Amino acid sequence: MTLHHTGSGGRQWLCGTRHTSCLIPARRQLPASSSSSAGPAVTGATLLLSRCLLKMVKENLVVPEEILSFCCNGLQGSTSPPRAWEPGKQEEVPQAMASPLPACNPTEVQMSQLVLPCHTNHRGELSIGQLLKWIDTAACLSAERHAGCPCVTASMDDIYFEHTISRSYINPPGQQDGKSGVCVGQVVNIKAKVNRAFNSSMEVGIQVRYEDLCSGKHYSICKAYATFVAQGPSGSKVKLKPLTPQTEEEKIEYSIAAERRRMRLVHKDTLKDLLTRSPRETELETRDGSVAVPAEKTRVESVELVLPPHANHQGNTFGGQIMAWMENVATIAASRLCHAHPTLRAIEMFHFRGPSQVGDRLVLKAIVNNAFKNSMEVGVCAEAYGQEMSVSRRHINSAFMTFEVLDQEGRPRTLPMVAPEPGDGERRYREASARKKIRLDRKYVVSCKQTEVPLSVPWDQSNKVYLSYNNVSALKTLVAKTNWALAREKEKVRMYTLEEDKFLSFRIEISVHIAASRAFFLLSDLQRRHEWDSHYASAEIVQQVDDDDMIYHVVSQTLSCENKPQDFVILASRRKPCSKGDPYVVAFRSVTLPTHPASADFTRGETLCSGFCIWPESEETSKVAYYNQATPGYLNYVTTNVAGLSSNFCATFEACEKFLLKNKDDLIVRL
């Protein structure tokens, strides 16, 4: 139905070719509660008006606005004049029709999909390929809401599938019926929203949950981050408007998005660095009672013709469709190794190198790169060409997928070994081992919750990027918290506290007459910390990780309960602002190094999360804030020494201000 506005202010519904007048528009419906209070006179008037309106409808006449207003207002005893309708003005919704949900992020897209038989695999579970299509669709719609123009998928970060949509949700714990197809009729809920917009790209966060309609329970399937690029009329990049986060959760995601972007850019370098440090010789794993399967036997090659249903609204091949095709050939390759039906557990980053269009032929290749005890890695490649006789092929995408094979009780089975092909096969074999090491470290450091990360994480080449990420993101998460309480204010120094779970955090801030870049340079050098912090005796660099990350061995003047000085091994990570409004960040956390074990001369201390954030207030003035998240062992001291602790903090920060002012004219050599 289409609403037609008449010149006289009345309205008509156009239904086919016949014009039928609407008695009372939906926006002026009479509340049900008013009829109960109407007297006999009102009832008679209602009957009379109804007959008049019915006659006008039969004669195909337009109902004047005044009569409609009288029907809605006059019958309720209103003596106010009819209210004129203003275009574009939203009218109040009756209480029964009002939505109880609060206003959400304007870029947020929610998608609910009913799982049908056509969406499932041979086991009756939702196909991961179909799920990837839905994820990419929701993420693209969210990106285009913010950009206001077409967007294309640039990459999809690692996806770890916490659960599969299978019978494990339907049956009681411990009961398996071996049936398939029980998930048909259930619901997948996907929520996507833009976390942060950079210059021409943006990060979209996606949450996927499963809803069991029988029990009403909800389960998390996975969480993903996708990068989209906005495109102009001729494929040119479009400069995006900045995104302003509103809620605490959005501020955290906005702040950490810059760190995730940095981690994506150095991912390849991390793999290359790890491979150069590993032995060149390919050593095959020995497994009792297992015969190595030649990797060549798992090779799969398939071609797909891109048709209009496979293309998005811009004419390019739908990114989710390409990912689904890649998952299909990867599953076949994994099945050829284990002669069973594998389960996809993780997908390493998808990176789209170029587009393909309707009419292209997509060649999809897959092979098992390496098989570990309970999992295997399958490498997948997608290439495109335009004509049947075309020789040159365009590399569209590459990905690595991790599969498991589950037994009847849902436990991973032991897999046969893989014998790699000479040359490239051996290279892929070594790279798969390195990626497994990186993947486990990344999942351990990045994916787990803050409270689940040990105070001191072992540092090595495979996890250095992710420890740095965790270090900075933990501080940024603490900064984005909104429920800080002012505990003390002394002159220019303000001290705040935050009680959350089993942690007590402190924030001390002050405005200093110094440029933010200079304060950042001075405070990021722990070797000069003893000049203003009386708790520091010395700090020496034990490892220069890169330009932004260093590991220090710090000796404190504070004595422990064992009457020994404390020492720390601290990773210091510093970051310049990613865009206007971002602070300079210097983050600290404890790590362990084999070269610096705990010594009998010291009591080894640990710091979970601490550091500085420096915001420029003007060209010569900065707001310097120091954050410290106290560990559980520190809380007893805090409880009995609150007054002395706050005085100590304020005195130390005043000394910090004097240090900054005294050295603000130092040359910044390293920045």
C-alpha positions as CSV (number, residue, x, y, z in Angstrom):
1,M,0.0,0.0,0.0
2,T,1.2,3.5,-0.8
3,L,0.1,6.6,1.2
4,H,-1.2,9.4,-1.0
5,H,-1.3,13.0,0.3
6,T,-4.2,15.2,-1.1
7,G,-4.0,18.9,-1.5
8,S,-6.7,19.5,1.1
9,G,-4.7,17.9,3.9
10,G,-6.6,14.6,3.7
11,R,-5.0,11.2,2.9
12,Q,-5.9,8.3,0.8
13,W,-4.6,4.7,0.7
14,L,-4.0,3.6,-2.9
15,C,-4.7,-0.1,-3.1
16,G,-4.5,-1.2,-6.8
17,T,-6.6,1.1,-8.9
18,R,-9.4,1.8,-6.5
19,H,-9.1,4.7,-4.1
20,T,-10.4,3.7,-0.7
21,S,-10.5,6.2,2.2
22,C,-8.9,5.3,5.4
23,L,-11.3,5.9,8.3
24,I,-8.7,6.6,11.0
25,P,-5.0,6.6,10.3
26,A,-2.8,4.4,12.4
27,R,-1.0,7.5,13.9
28,R,-4.3,8.7,15.3
29,Q,-5.8,5.5,16.6
30,L,-8.1,5.9,19.6
31,P,-6.7,4.4,22.7
32,A,-8.6,1.4,23.9
33,S,-8.9,2.8,27.4
34,S,-11.0,5.8,26.3
35,S,-14.0,3.7,25.2
36,S,-14.7,2.5,28.7
37,S,-15.2,6.0,30.0
38,A,-17.5,7.2,27.2
39,G,-21.1,8.0,28.1
40,P,-24.4,7.3,26.1
41,A,-24.1,10.6,24.3
42,V,-20.6,9.8,23.1
43,T,-21.7,6.3,22.1
44,G,-24.5,7.8,20.0
45,A,-22.2,10.3,18.4
46,T,-19.8,7.6,17.6
47,L,-22.5,5.6,15.9
48,L,-23.6,8.6,13.9
49,L,-20.1,9.5,12.8
50,S,-19.4,5.9,11.8
51,R,-22.4,5.9,9.5
52,C,-21.4,9.2,7.9
53,L,-17.8,7.9,7.4
54,L,-19.1,4.6,5.9
55,K,-21.2,6.5,3.4
56,M,-18.3,8.7,2.4
57,V,-16.2,5.5,1.8
58,K,-18.8,3.9,-0.4
59,E,-19.0,7.1,-2.5
60,N,-15.3,7.2,-2.8
61,L,-14.9,10.5,-1.1
62,V,-11.9,11.9,0.7
63,V,-12.3,12.2,4.4
64,P,-11.3,15.8,5.5
65,E,-8.6,16.2,8.1
66,E,-10.9,18.1,10.4
67,I,-13.4,15.2,10.7
68,L,-10.5,12.8,11.4
69,S,-9.1,15.1,14.0
70,F,-12.6,15.4,15.6
71,C,-12.9,11.6,15.6
72,C,-9.6,11.2,17.4
73,N,-9.7,14.2,19.7
74,G,-13.3,15.3,20.1
75,L,-14.7,11.9,21.2
76,Q,-12.3,11.8,24.1
77,G,-13.7,15.0,25.5
78,S,-10.8,17.2,24.1
79,T,-11.7,20.9,23.8
80,S,-8.4,21.8,22.1
81,P,-8.5,22.8,18.5
82,P,-7.4,20.2,15.9
83,R,-3.6,19.9,15.7
84,A,-2.1,20.4,12.3
85,W,0.3,17.7,11.1
86,E,3.8,18.9,10.4
87,P,5.8,17.0,7.8
88,G,9.0,15.4,9.3
89,K,7.8,15.7,12.9
90,Q,7.6,12.4,14.7
91,E,4.4,11.9,16.6
92,E,4.2,10.3,20.0
93,V,3.7,6.6,19.9
94,P,1.1,5.0,22.2
95,Q,2.5,3.3,25.2
96,A,1.5,-0.1,23.8
97,M,3.4,0.5,20.6
98,A,6.5,2.2,22.2
99,S,9.8,0.3,21.9
100,P,11.4,-0.5,25.3
101,L,14.9,-0.7,23.7
102,P,17.2,2.3,24.0
103,A,18.6,4.1,21.0
104,C,21.5,2.1,19.5
105,N,24.5,3.0,17.6
106,P,23.5,4.4,14.2
107,T,25.8,2.0,12.4
108,E,24.5,-1.1,14.2
109,V,22.9,-3.8,12.1
110,Q,21.0,-6.7,13.6
111,M,20.3,-9.8,11.5
112,S,18.2,-12.8,12.6
113,Q,18.3,-15.8,10.3
114,L,16.1,-18.9,10.6
115,V,18.2,-22.0,9.8
116,L,16.5,-23.9,7.0
117,P,17.5,-27.3,5.5
118,C,19.2,-25.5,2.6
119,H,21.6,-23.8,5.1
120,T,22.9,-27.0,6.6
121,N,25.6,-29.6,5.8
122,H,25.4,-33.4,5.7
123,R,25.3,-33.5,9.5
124,G,22.3,-31.2,9.8
125,E,24.5,-28.4,11.3
126,L,24.6,-24.9,9.9
127,S,27.2,-24.7,7.2
128,I,30.1,-22.5,8.1
129,G,30.1,-21.2,4.5
130,Q,26.5,-20.0,4.9
131,L,27.4,-18.4,8.3
132,L,30.3,-16.5,6.6
133,K,27.9,-15.2,4.0
134,W,25.6,-13.8,6.7
135,I,28.5,-12.3,8.7
136,D,29.9,-10.5,5.6
137,T,26.4,-9.2,4.6
138,A,25.7,-7.8,8.1
139,A,29.2,-6.2,8.3
140,C,28.9,-4.7,4.9
141,L,25.5,-3.1,5.6
142,S,26.9,-1.6,8.8
143,A,29.9,-0.2,7.0
144,E,27.8,1.3,4.3
145,R,25.5,2.9,6.9
146,H,28.5,4.9,8.2
147,A,30.2,5.6,4.8
148,G,27.0,6.4,2.9
149,C,28.5,4.8,-0.2
150,P,29.4,1.3,-1.4
151,C,32.0,-0.6,0.6
152,V,34.1,-3.7,-0.2
153,T,35.5,-6.3,2.2
154,A,39.3,-5.8,2.6
155,S,40.0,-8.4,5.3
156,M,38.4,-10.6,8.0
157,D,40.4,-11.2,11.1
158,D,40.9,-14.6,12.7
159,I,37.6,-16.3,13.6
160,Y,37.5,-18.8,16.4
161,F,34.3,-20.9,16.5
162,E,33.4,-21.4,20.2
163,H,30.5,-23.6,19.3
164,T,28.9,-25.2,16.3
165,I,25.2,-25.1,15.9
166,S,24.5,-28.8,16.3
167,R,22.7,-31.3,18.5
168,S,24.9,-30.5,21.5
169,Y,22.6,-27.6,22.2
170,I,19.4,-29.6,21.8
171,N,20.2,-32.7,23.9
172,P,20.7,-32.7,27.6
173,P,24.4,-32.8,28.7
174,G,25.9,-36.2,28.2
175,Q,23.0,-37.5,26.0
176,Q,23.7,-38.0,22.3
177,D,21.1,-39.3,19.9
178,G,23.3,-39.4,16.8
179,K,20.6,-37.6,14.7
180,S,21.2,-34.9,12.2
181,G,19.2,-31.9,11.1
182,V,18.0,-31.1,14.6
183,C,19.2,-27.5,14.3
184,V,16.9,-26.7,11.4
185,G,14.3,-24.2,12.7
186,Q,16.7,-22.5,15.2
187,V,17.8,-18.9,14.9
188,V,21.2,-17.2,14.3
189,N,21.4,-13.6,15.6
190,I,24.2,-11.4,14.2
191,K,25.0,-7.9,15.4
192,A,27.5,-5.7,13.5
193,K,28.6,-2.2,14.1
194,V,31.4,0.1,13.1
195,N,34.0,0.3,15.9
196,R,36.2,2.9,14.3
197,A,36.7,4.8,11.0
198,F,40.2,5.6,9.8
199,N,41.1,7.5,6.6
200,S,39.3,5.4,4.0
201,S,38.9,2.1,5.9
202,M,36.9,1.1,8.9
203,E,36.7,-1.7,11.4
204,V,33.4,-3.5,11.9
205,G,32.9,-5.7,14.9
206,I,30.6,-8.7,14.5
207,Q,29.0,-10.8,17.3
208,V,27.3,-14.1,16.3
209,R,25.0,-15.8,18.8
210,Y,22.8,-18.9,18.5
211,E,19.2,-19.0,19.9
212,D,17.6,-22.3,20.8
213,L,13.9,-21.7,20.3
214,C,13.0,-24.8,22.3
215,S,14.8,-23.8,25.5
216,G,15.1,-20.0,25.0
217,K,18.8,-20.1,25.7
218,H,21.4,-18.1,23.8
219,Y,25.0,-19.3,23.0
220,S,28.0,-17.4,21.6
221,I,29.2,-18.9,18.3
222,C,32.0,-16.5,17.4
223,K,33.2,-12.9,17.4
224,A,34.9,-11.4,14.4
225,Y,36.4,-8.1,13.1
226,A,36.2,-7.1,9.5
227,T,37.9,-4.3,7.6
228,F,35.9,-2.5,4.9
229,V,37.1,0.1,2.4
230,A,34.7,2.8,1.1
231,Q,34.7,3.3,-2.7
232,G,33.7,6.2,-4.8
233,P,32.1,6.3,-8.3
234,S,35.1,5.0,-10.3
235,G,36.5,2.8,-7.6
236,S,38.4,5.6,-5.9
237,K,38.8,5.7,-2.2
238,V,36.5,7.9,-0.1
239,K,37.6,9.8,3.0
240,L,35.4,8.7,5.9
241,K,33.9,10.9,8.5
242,P,35.1,10.2,12.0
243,L,33.0,8.0,14.4
244,T,32.2,9.3,17.8
245,P,31.7,6.5,20.4
246,Q,29.0,7.0,23.0
247,T,28.9,4.1,25.5
248,E,31.7,2.7,27.5
249,E,31.8,-0.4,25.4
250,E,32.0,1.6,22.2
251,K,34.8,3.8,23.6
252,I,36.8,0.6,24.5
253,E,36.3,-0.9,21.0
254,Y,37.1,2.5,19.4
255,S,40.4,2.8,21.4
256,I,41.6,-0.8,20.8
257,A,40.7,-0.8,17.1
258,A,43.8,1.3,16.4
259,E,45.9,-1.4,18.1
260,R,44.2,-4.2,16.2
261,R,44.9,-2.3,13.0
262,R,48.6,-2.1,13.9
263,M,48.6,-5.9,14.7
264,R,47.2,-6.7,11.2
265,L,49.9,-4.7,9.5
266,V,52.7,-6.5,11.2
267,H,51.2,-10.0,11.0
268,K,53.3,-11.1,8.0
269,D,56.5,-9.7,9.5
270,T,55.9,-11.7,12.6
271,L,55.6,-14.9,10.6
272,K,58.7,-14.2,8.6
273,D,60.7,-13.3,11.7
274,L,59.7,-16.6,13.4
275,L,60.6,-18.6,10.3
276,T,64.0,-17.1,10.0
277,R,64.7,-18.2,13.6
278,S,63.4,-21.7,13.1
279,P,65.5,-24.5,11.6
280,R,65.4,-24.8,7.8
281,E,65.2,-28.6,7.8
282,T,61.7,-30.0,7.8
283,E,61.4,-32.5,10.6
284,L,58.4,-34.8,10.3
285,E,56.6,-35.5,13.5
286,T,56.7,-39.2,14.6
287,R,53.4,-40.7,15.8
288,D,53.0,-44.2,17.0
289,G,51.0,-46.5,14.7
290,S,50.5,-43.7,12.1
291,V,51.6,-43.8,8.4
292,A,52.3,-40.4,6.8
293,V,49.8,-39.5,4.1
294,P,51.3,-37.7,1.1
295,A,49.9,-34.1,1.0
296,E,49.3,-34.5,-2.7
297,K,46.5,-36.9,-2.0
298,T,44.6,-34.1,-0.2
299,R,44.8,-31.6,-3.0
300,V,41.5,-30.1,-4.2
301,E,40.9,-27.9,-7.2
302,S,37.4,-26.6,-8.2
303,V,36.2,-23.9,-10.5
304,E,33.1,-21.7,-10.0
305,L,31.4,-19.4,-12.6
306,V,30.4,-16.1,-11.0
307,L,26.7,-15.5,-11.8
308,P,24.5,-12.5,-10.9
309,P,23.2,-14.2,-7.7
310,H,26.8,-14.5,-6.5
311,A,27.4,-10.7,-6.9
312,N,26.7,-8.0,-4.4
313,H,24.8,-4.8,-5.1
314,Q,27.9,-3.2,-6.7
315,G,28.5,-6.0,-9.3
316,N,31.5,-7.5,-7.6
317,T,31.6,-11.1,-6.4
318,F,30.2,-11.1,-2.9
319,G,33.0,-11.5,-0.4
320,G,30.9,-13.9,1.7
321,Q,30.3,-16.1,-1.3
322,I,34.0,-16.4,-2.0
323,M,34.7,-17.3,1.7
324,A,31.9,-19.9,1.5
325,W,33.5,-21.5,-1.7
326,M,36.9,-21.5,0.0
327,E,35.4,-23.2,3.1
328,N,33.9,-25.9,0.9
329,V,37.1,-26.9,-0.9
330,A,39.0,-26.7,2.4
331,T,36.6,-29.2,4.0
332,I,37.0,-31.6,1.1
333,A,40.8,-31.5,1.5
334,A,40.6,-32.1,5.2
335,S,38.2,-35.0,4.6
336,R,40.6,-36.7,2.2
337,L,43.3,-36.8,4.9
338,C,41.2,-38.2,7.8
339,H,38.5,-40.1,5.7
340,A,35.9,-38.6,8.0
341,H,33.8,-35.4,8.3
342,P,35.9,-32.7,9.9
343,T,34.8,-29.7,12.0
344,L,36.1,-26.2,11.3
345,R,37.5,-24.6,14.4
346,A,39.3,-21.5,13.3
347,I,39.9,-19.4,10.2
348,E,43.0,-17.3,10.0
349,M,42.8,-13.8,8.5
350,F,41.1,-13.5,5.1
351,H,42.8,-10.9,3.0
352,F,41.2,-9.8,-0.2
353,R,43.8,-8.8,-2.7
354,G,41.5,-7.7,-5.5
355,P,37.9,-7.9,-6.8
356,S,36.2,-10.3,-9.2
357,Q,33.1,-9.6,-11.2
358,V,30.1,-11.4,-12.7
359,G,31.4,-13.7,-15.6
360,D,34.7,-14.4,-13.9
361,R,35.8,-18.0,-13.3
362,L,37.1,-18.5,-9.8
363,V,39.6,-21.3,-9.4
364,L,39.7,-22.6,-5.8
365,K,42.7,-24.7,-4.6
366,A,43.1,-26.4,-1.2
367,I,45.7,-28.7,0.3
368,V,46.5,-29.9,3.8
369,N,49.7,-28.1,4.8
370,N,50.3,-29.9,8.1
371,A,48.6,-32.3,10.4
372,F,49.2,-32.1,14.2
373,K,48.0,-34.5,16.8
374,N,44.4,-33.4,17.0
375,S,44.1,-30.7,14.3
376,M,45.2,-29.9,10.8
377,E,45.8,-26.8,8.8
378,V,44.4,-26.4,5.3
379,G,45.6,-23.7,3.0
380,V,43.1,-22.3,0.5
381,C,43.8,-20.0,-2.5
382,A,41.2,-18.3,-4.8
383,E,42.2,-17.1,-8.3
384,A,40.1,-15.4,-11.0
385,Y,40.3,-15.1,-14.8
386,G,37.9,-13.6,-17.3
387,Q,37.8,-15.9,-20.3
388,E,38.1,-19.6,-20.8
389,M,41.3,-19.1,-22.9
390,S,42.8,-16.6,-20.6
391,V,46.3,-17.5,-19.3
392,S,46.9,-15.0,-16.6
393,R,45.0,-15.4,-13.3
394,R,44.4,-12.8,-10.6
395,H,45.1,-13.8,-7.0
396,I,41.9,-12.9,-5.1
397,N,42.3,-14.4,-1.7
398,S,44.2,-16.8,0.5
399,A,43.3,-18.2,3.9
400,F,44.3,-20.9,6.4
401,M,41.7,-23.0,8.1
402,T,42.1,-25.3,11.2
403,F,40.0,-28.5,11.3
404,E,39.4,-31.2,13.9
405,V,37.7,-34.6,13.7
406,L,35.5,-35.4,16.6
407,D,34.6,-38.9,17.8
408,Q,31.1,-40.0,19.0
409,E,31.7,-38.4,22.4
410,G,32.7,-35.0,20.9
411,R,36.5,-35.4,21.7
412,P,39.2,-34.7,19.0
413,R,40.5,-37.7,17.3
414,T,44.2,-38.4,16.6
415,L,45.0,-37.5,13.0
416,P,47.4,-39.2,10.6
417,M,50.6,-37.5,9.7
418,V,51.2,-35.6,6.5
419,A,54.3,-36.0,4.2
420,P,54.8,-32.7,2.5
421,E,55.8,-32.3,-1.1
422,P,59.4,-31.3,-1.8
423,G,60.0,-27.5,-2.3
424,D,56.8,-25.5,-1.7
425,G,55.2,-28.3,0.2
426,E,58.0,-28.2,2.8
427,R,57.8,-24.5,3.0
428,R,54.1,-24.7,3.7
429,Y,54.7,-27.4,6.2
430,R,57.1,-25.2,8.2
431,E,54.9,-22.2,7.9
432,A,51.9,-24.1,9.2
433,S,53.9,-25.0,12.4
434,A,54.9,-21.4,12.8
435,R,51.3,-20.2,12.3
436,K,50.1,-22.7,14.9
437,K,52.6,-21.3,17.4
438,I,51.4,-17.7,16.6
439,R,47.8,-18.7,16.6
440,L,48.0,-20.3,20.1
441,D,49.9,-17.4,21.5
442,R,47.5,-14.9,20.0
443,K,44.4,-16.8,21.3
444,Y,46.0,-17.1,24.7
445,V,47.1,-13.5,25.0
446,V,44.6,-11.6,22.9
447,S,41.3,-13.5,23.1
448,C,41.1,-14.4,26.8
449,K,39.7,-12.0,29.4
450,Q,41.8,-9.6,31.3
451,T,41.3,-11.6,34.6
452,E,42.5,-14.8,32.9
453,V,45.8,-13.5,31.7
454,P,48.7,-14.3,34.1
455,L,50.5,-11.4,35.7
456,S,53.7,-12.3,33.9
457,V,53.5,-13.9,30.5
458,P,56.6,-15.5,28.9
459,W,57.9,-13.3,26.1
460,D,59.3,-14.7,22.9
461,Q,59.4,-13.9,19.2
462,S,56.1,-15.6,18.4
463,N,54.0,-13.6,20.8
464,K,55.8,-10.3,21.0
465,V,53.2,-8.5,18.8
466,Y,50.3,-9.9,20.8
467,L,51.9,-9.2,24.2
468,S,52.4,-5.6,23.0
469,Y,48.8,-5.5,21.8
470,N,47.5,-6.9,25.2
471,N,49.7,-4.4,27.1
472,V,48.3,-1.3,25.2
473,S,44.7,-2.6,25.0
474,A,44.5,-3.3,28.7
475,L,45.6,0.2,29.5
476,K,43.1,1.7,26.9
477,T,40.3,-0.4,28.4
478,L,41.1,0.9,31.8
479,V,41.1,4.5,30.5
480,A,37.7,4.1,28.8
481,K,36.0,3.1,32.1
482,T,33.4,5.7,33.1
483,N,32.7,5.0,36.8
484,W,35.9,6.6,38.2
485,A,35.3,8.2,41.6
486,L,37.2,11.3,42.8
487,A,39.1,10.3,45.9
488,R,41.3,13.4,46.5
489,E,42.2,16.7,45.0
490,K,45.2,18.6,46.1
491,E,46.0,21.8,44.2
492,K,46.4,20.7,40.6
493,V,46.6,17.0,41.3
494,R,43.5,14.9,41.2
495,M,43.3,11.2,42.3
496,Y,40.5,8.9,41.2
497,T,39.7,5.3,42.2
498,L,37.8,2.5,40.5
499,E,36.6,-0.7,42.2
500,E,35.8,-3.5,39.8
501,D,35.7,-7.2,40.5
502,K,38.8,-8.1,42.5
503,F,40.8,-5.1,41.2
504,L,41.3,-1.6,42.6
505,S,42.6,0.9,40.1
506,F,44.0,4.4,40.5
507,R,44.1,7.4,38.2
508,I,46.2,10.4,39.0
509,E,46.1,13.4,36.6
510,I,47.5,16.8,36.3
511,S,47.8,19.6,33.7
512,V,51.4,20.5,32.9
513,H,52.7,23.4,30.8
514,I,54.6,21.2,28.3
515,A,53.9,19.9,24.8
516,A,52.3,16.4,24.8
517,S,55.0,15.0,22.5
518,R,57.8,16.1,24.9
519,A,56.0,14.7,27.9
520,F,55.5,11.5,26.0
521,F,59.3,11.4,25.2
522,L,60.3,12.0,28.8
523,L,57.8,9.6,30.5
524,S,58.4,6.7,28.1
525,D,62.0,6.4,29.1
526,L,62.1,4.3,32.2
527,Q,65.8,4.9,32.6
528,R,65.0,8.4,33.8
529,R,62.1,7.4,36.1
530,H,64.3,7.5,39.2
531,E,64.8,11.2,38.7
532,W,61.2,11.9,39.8
533,D,59.9,8.6,41.3
534,S,61.5,7.8,44.7
535,H,60.3,4.1,44.4
536,Y,62.7,3.5,41.4
537,A,66.3,2.7,42.1
538,S,67.4,1.8,38.6
539,A,66.1,0.6,35.2
540,E,68.1,-0.9,32.4
541,I,67.1,-2.0,28.9
542,V,67.6,-5.7,28.6
543,Q,66.0,-6.0,25.1
544,Q,65.0,-3.5,22.4
545,V,62.1,-5.3,20.8
546,D,61.4,-2.6,18.2
547,D,61.1,1.2,18.0
548,D,57.9,1.2,20.2
549,D,58.5,-1.7,22.6
550,M,61.3,-2.3,25.1
551,I,61.9,-4.7,28.0
552,Y,63.4,-3.2,31.2
553,H,64.8,-4.8,34.3
554,V,63.7,-2.4,37.1
555,V,65.0,-2.4,40.7
556,S,62.8,-0.7,43.3
557,Q,63.8,0.9,46.5
558,T,60.7,-0.4,48.2
559,L,61.4,-3.4,50.5
560,S,59.2,-6.4,50.4
561,C,57.9,-8.3,53.5
562,E,61.1,-10.4,53.2
563,N,63.1,-7.3,53.7
564,K,64.5,-7.5,50.2
565,P,64.4,-4.9,47.4
566,Q,61.9,-5.7,44.7
567,D,62.7,-6.1,41.1
568,F,60.5,-6.2,38.0
569,V,60.9,-7.3,34.3
570,I,58.6,-4.9,32.5
571,L,57.5,-4.5,28.9
572,A,57.1,-0.9,28.0
573,S,54.9,-0.2,24.9
574,R,54.4,3.3,23.6
575,R,52.0,4.6,20.9
576,K,51.6,7.9,19.2
577,P,48.1,9.1,18.5
578,C,46.4,7.3,15.6
579,S,44.1,10.3,14.8
580,K,43.2,13.7,16.3
581,G,41.8,13.3,19.8
582,D,43.8,10.2,20.6
583,P,46.3,10.4,23.5
584,Y,49.9,9.5,23.6
585,V,50.1,6.1,25.4
586,V,52.9,4.5,27.4
587,A,51.8,1.1,28.8
588,F,53.6,-1.2,31.3
589,R,53.1,-4.8,32.2
590,S,55.2,-7.6,33.6
591,V,56.7,-10.4,31.4
592,T,59.2,-13.2,32.1
593,L,62.5,-13.6,30.3
594,P,64.7,-16.7,30.4
595,T,67.7,-14.4,30.5
596,H,66.4,-12.7,33.7
597,P,65.0,-15.3,36.1
598,A,64.1,-14.4,39.7
599,S,67.1,-13.8,41.9
600,A,67.7,-14.6,45.5
601,D,68.8,-11.1,46.1
602,F,65.4,-9.6,45.2
603,T,61.7,-10.3,45.6
604,R,60.3,-10.5,42.1
605,G,57.3,-8.1,41.8
606,E,54.7,-8.0,39.1
607,T,52.6,-5.3,37.6
608,L,49.4,-6.2,35.7
609,C,48.4,-2.9,34.0
610,S,49.8,0.6,34.4
611,G,51.0,3.5,32.3
612,F,50.5,7.0,31.1
613,C,48.1,8.7,28.8
614,I,48.9,12.2,27.6
615,W,46.3,14.4,26.0
616,P,47.3,17.7,24.3
617,E,45.2,20.6,25.6
618,S,47.0,23.2,23.6
619,E,50.3,23.4,21.8
620,E,52.1,24.0,25.1
621,T,49.8,22.4,27.6
622,S,49.0,18.7,28.3
623,K,46.9,16.6,30.6
624,V,49.1,13.8,32.0
625,A,47.3,10.9,33.6
626,Y,48.9,7.9,35.3
627,Y,46.9,4.6,35.7
628,N,47.7,1.7,37.9
629,Q,45.6,-1.5,38.3
630,A,46.5,-3.0,41.7
631,T,47.0,-6.7,41.9
632,P,45.1,-8.7,44.5
633,G,48.2,-9.0,46.7
634,Y,48.4,-5.2,46.9
635,L,44.8,-4.7,48.1
636,N,45.5,-5.4,51.8
637,Y,48.2,-2.7,51.9
638,V,45.8,-0.3,50.2
639,T,43.0,-1.0,52.6
640,T,45.1,-0.1,55.7
641,N,47.1,2.8,54.1
642,V,44.6,4.8,52.0
643,A,45.5,8.2,53.5
644,G,49.2,7.6,53.3
645,L,48.9,6.1,49.8
646,S,47.0,9.1,48.3
647,S,49.6,11.5,49.9
648,N,52.4,9.4,48.4
649,F,50.7,9.4,45.0
650,C,50.2,13.2,45.0
651,A,53.8,13.9,46.2
652,T,55.2,11.6,43.4
653,F,53.1,13.3,40.8
654,E,54.1,16.7,41.9
655,A,57.7,15.6,41.5
656,C,56.8,14.3,38.0
657,E,55.5,17.7,37.1
658,K,58.8,19.4,38.2
659,F,60.7,16.8,36.2
660,L,58.7,17.5,33.1
661,L,59.0,21.3,33.4
662,K,62.8,21.1,34.1
663,N,63.5,18.9,31.0
664,K,60.8,20.1,28.6
665,D,63.4,21.8,26.4
666,D,65.4,18.5,25.9
667,L,65.8,17.6,22.2
668,I,63.5,14.8,21.1
669,V,65.9,12.5,19.3
670,R,64.0,9.3,19.1
671,L,60.6,10.6,18.0
